[in-house]
Amino acid sequence: MKIVITIGGSIIIKDHNYKKFMDYAEVLRDLTDENEIFVVVGGGKTARDYIEIARALGSSEALCDDVGIEVTRLNAKLLIAALGDYAYPEVPQNFREALQFASNKKIVVMGGTEPAHSTDAVGSILAEFVGAELHINATSVNGLYNKDPNKYSDAKMYNEVKPSKMIDLMSTKDIKAGTYEFLDMTAIQIIKRSKIKTVILNGGNANNIKTAINGKIGTIILPE
Ligand code: UTP
């Protein structure tokens, strides 16, 4: 199966600890026996810190995004280092390169592409571009809730949801990008049009990726 896995930067790198890179590398290596794997890595706190500095220096928002993109690519390089020979050694700068690098039968690891969206959107576009059958988004929450679970104790997690329902939820006050970690609108629009099954799960445990492939976990976004 062709699978795109998006890993939030805050999941894979925390306080300069490299353990999660090793955990993910082990899981991803195991998956290569039966699957073709593409990975998109986020920027996390380092990206936010660098963006803040760029903004304080008077950079435009697009330039701030560009600084964030460089950090996502650095994180991608670290995952490539952890994967060793299983990974294609270069970070693709765009989707076409990702597809080219995949012809070498290696795991392709990339970061961001261009300003004005997140790596969640990159993951959804990459899934569409390479014709993936599954897109997994590893975040810091267990899945999608009907309201902010940090604020409401009666918040319920969806086991399955359609993209249009997510768009409705995003337009309500309680769930907005930034309220709690959640896919951005561009990512959802792409998932809607590509009709690619997408699973949002807690990336705190790298093994959850295997569960998403073989069973059920998190919130599954099903085609309309
Ligand atoms: P992320 O997607 O990592 O954002 O990109 P994030 O919100 O920090 O996500 P986590 O913490 O990794 O889960 C970091 C920043 O890089 C820029 C944006 O500014 C984004 O906020 N970026 C990233 C882009 O402009 N374009 C891209 O394709 C990717």
Boltz pocket constraint, residues with backbone or C-beta under 6 A from the ligand:
constraints:
  - pocket:
      binder: B
      contacts: [[A, 7], [A, 8], [A, 9], [A, 10], [A, 11], [A, 41], [A, 42], [A, 43], [A, 44], [A, 45], [A, 47], [A, 48], [A, 51], [A, 64], [A, 65], [A, 66], [A, 67], [A, 68], [A, 69], [A, 72], [A, 111], [A, 112], [A, 113], [A, 114], [A, 115], [A, 116], [A, 117], [A, 118], [A, 119], [A, 120], [A, 122]]
      max_distance: 6.0
